[in-house]
């Protein structure tokens, strides 16, 4: 049955992507099949080999320790504000982002992350035949986040074609930032977070190959990475600390607004139709969840969480999912968890559009025009990653 639902999930994703393809005749099936094969091999290796299990365990323990160390800094400043034996989401989950942001800043300062991204990107380009810029953005987005990544290639943003810009933005929206990965791991199983990050890099490129196939010339296949103005080490620490604080506060504000809004909509729907808005969303997404491999008796619950992520953000969906995960099968938990780990939601359209527009007004307007198609493509990427995960559960 696993193979059957893997096939139905792949077919569903392909059909939905094919329907909106810009150039159906030039879809590069060989590159797509190669990337799917790599996804399957990597997922199998991470879940079923000693080395893979060790890597996932090591990353999980590392982020748990980082969160623990981050909380020590939070406790020094805010100690005593929490109710005894009660956990505060803002203090214990969001504020440790500041500490992780510092570590990312240090790795960037000493050119460790840029070197890793560059050479892994070059290896990936050999597999998928796509441009250096496309692979760089796909990998960098998983580290820097969906808006910050464009700052490192701002010279090229104004020069790329509309088709290439769509691929770059799809990768950005399909990724997450390492700075908030630790927060995700407090709400869903760490192994699913790690696997989702890896799968999403390839899934975004696969969907882009179907929705938006194109060829680039050798002259176009350039990668110009911006060197940031050299700051002193302690200036960099200060910048990283403020960046981490901004992320924590922004996520907190979005949670307050979106959770309150969803509760209001649920209240209105329950009052008028005697059924909650999230339940309705669950029934709409249930067939999709079923074709991805989720058992039918759990498809409505899973569909509701998936839809919540789409209309709000992944944090709201993860918090809701955390409350019901214990009532669901391991297969459903794994598929939904992987689906949730991305920035594919309505609010991200505005974030990415704003990030590109800040660098190039004309290109920002182009992104705004294909904003809904961008969300569509990145959601399909999440579905593809979740379907691959379901093959091993």
C-alpha positions, -999 to +999 in steps of 0.1 A: +000+000+000+029+024+007+040+021-029+005+026-042+000+058-022+034+070-031+024+066-068-010+084-062+007+112-044+033+117-071+006+115-098-015+141-079+014+165-076+025+160-112-010+166-126-016+197-105+018+211-115+013+201-152-020+219-154-003+253-148+029+246-167+043+274-188+058+251-214+045+215-212+065+203-242+099+212-226+095+196-192+128+179-184+116+145-171+152+131-168+162+158-143+129+154-124+133+116-121+169+121-110+160+144-082+131+122-070+156+093-070+180+114-049+151+122-025+143+086-020+179+075-015+186+103+010+153+096+030+161+059+031+196+066+042+186+090+070+159+067+084+174+032+079+212+033+080+234+037+110+251+068+096+217+084+088+203+076+122+234+090+138+232+122+117+196+129+126+202+121+163+233+143+163+214+173+147+184+167+171+206+167+202+225+197+189+194+218+185+180+206+218+212+217+235+212+251+216+176+257+228+186+247+263+216+271+263+194+298+247+168+294+275+196+300+301+201+334+286+164+341+286+161+330+322+188+354+333+168+383+318+132+371+324+136+347+353+106+347+376+082+360+350+069+325+341+043+307+362+059+279+382+059+246+362+044+263+332+061+269+299+059+302+280+060+298+242+076+332+237+102+328+264+111+291+259+106+286+221+109+320+204+136+339+223+162+311+220+161+320+183+184+349+192+212+325+203+209+304+172+210+335+151+244+344+167+258+310+157+246+314+121+263+348+121+296+333+133+295+305+107+289+331+080+315+355+093+342+328+091+329+318+056+320+282+067+284+282+055+291+300+022+317+274+012+294+245+021+265+260+002+287+268-029+301+233-033+269+214-024+251+237-049+276+229-076+272+191-070+234+196-071+236+214-104+253+184-119+222+163-110+194+186-121+211+205-149+198+238-136+217+270-132+242+278-105+220+307-092+190+284-089+208+258-069+225+285-048+192+300-039+176+266-032+204+258-007+209+292+008+171+297+015+173+267+038+199+285+059+192+322+056+154+323+051+131+334+023+138+371+023+174+374+035+187+351+008+180+376-020+203+402-003+233+379-011+225+380-049+211+415-053+232+423-083+216+394-103+180+399-092+174+428-116+189+408-145+172+374-144+142+366-166+107+362-153+109+324-155+141+322-136+127+346-110+097+323-104+121+294-097+142+314-073+111+326-054+096+290-053+128+278-036+127+306-011+090+300-002+096+262+001+124+266+025+127+275+062+154+294+081+178+274+103+174+301+129+139+288+137+145+251+132+151+246+169+116+261+175+100+236+151+117+208+170+099+217+202+066+211+184+072+182+160+097+153+159+132+166+151+138+138+125+109+150+104+122+186+105+157+175+093+143+153+065+118+180+054+145+206+050+165+183+028+135+172+007+122+207+002+154+219-015+148+193-042+110+194-042+110+231-050+134+225-080+113+196-092+081+216-092+098+245-109+109+221-136+073+211-143+056+245-138+083+266-152+107+247-175+134+267-193+170+265-206+197+289-198+228+296-218+264+294-205+265+332-206+235+334-183+247+307-159+265+330-135+266+333-098+275+366-082+274+364-045+275+398-027+302+402-001+287+420+029+305+451+042+331+437+064+322+443+100+342+436+131+335+404+149+316+421+177+296+443+152+285+410+136+274+396+169+254+427+176+237+425+142+230+388+146+214+394+180+191+421+167+182+399+137+173+371+160+152+394+182+134+407+151+125+372+140+112+362+175+091+393+178+077+390+142+067+354+147+051+362+181+031+391+165+019+369+136+009+341+161-011+365+181-029+379+151-035+347+132-046+326+161-070+352+172-083+356+136-088+318+132-106+317+165-129+345+154-136+328+121-143+295+139-166+313+163-186+329+134-188+297+114-199+277+145-225+303+153-240+304+118-233+269+103-228+249+135-194+237+122-160+252+126-140+268+098-111+244+104-134+214+101-146+227+067-110+231+056-103+196+068-130+181+046-117+202+016-082+189+020-091+154+031-090+138-004-055+154-010-043+141+023-057+106+015-039+105-019-007+114-002-009+083+020-028+094+051-054+069+063-090+080+054-102+080+090-075+105+098-076+125+066-100+152+078-079+160+109-047+160+088-064+181+061-075+207+086-039+211+099-025+213+063-051+239+054-044+259+086-007+261+076-017+274+041-040+302+053-020+312+084+016+300+089+035+269+099+038+279+136+000+282+140-004+248+123+023+231+143+008+243+176-026+229+166-010+197+153+009+193+186-024+190+204-038+162+183-006+143+171-010+118+199-043+106+185-029+100+150-009+071+135+028+074+129+023+076+092+000+106+095+022+123+119+052+119+096+035+130+065+018+161+081+050+170+099+071+172+067+043+191+050+043+218+077+081+225+075+081+253+049+071+290+045+044+281+019+015+303+031-004+334+020+016+358+041+049+347+025+037+361-008+039+396+007+072+389+024+090+376-007+074+403-029+086+430-004+121+415-002+125+415-040+109+449-045+133+464-020+162+453-043+145+460-076+111+476-080+104+462-114+112+426-104+091+431-072+061+439-094+068+408-114+068+386-083+035+403-071+018+393-104+027+356-101+022+356-063-007+331-062+011+308-087+042+310-064+021+299-034+006+271-056+040+258-066+055+259-032+025+241-017+030+214-043+066+212-032+055+206+004+030+179-009+058+162-028+082+161+002+054+147+024+046+121-002+082+109-003+082+108+035+051+086+034+069+060+014+090+051+045+062+050+071 
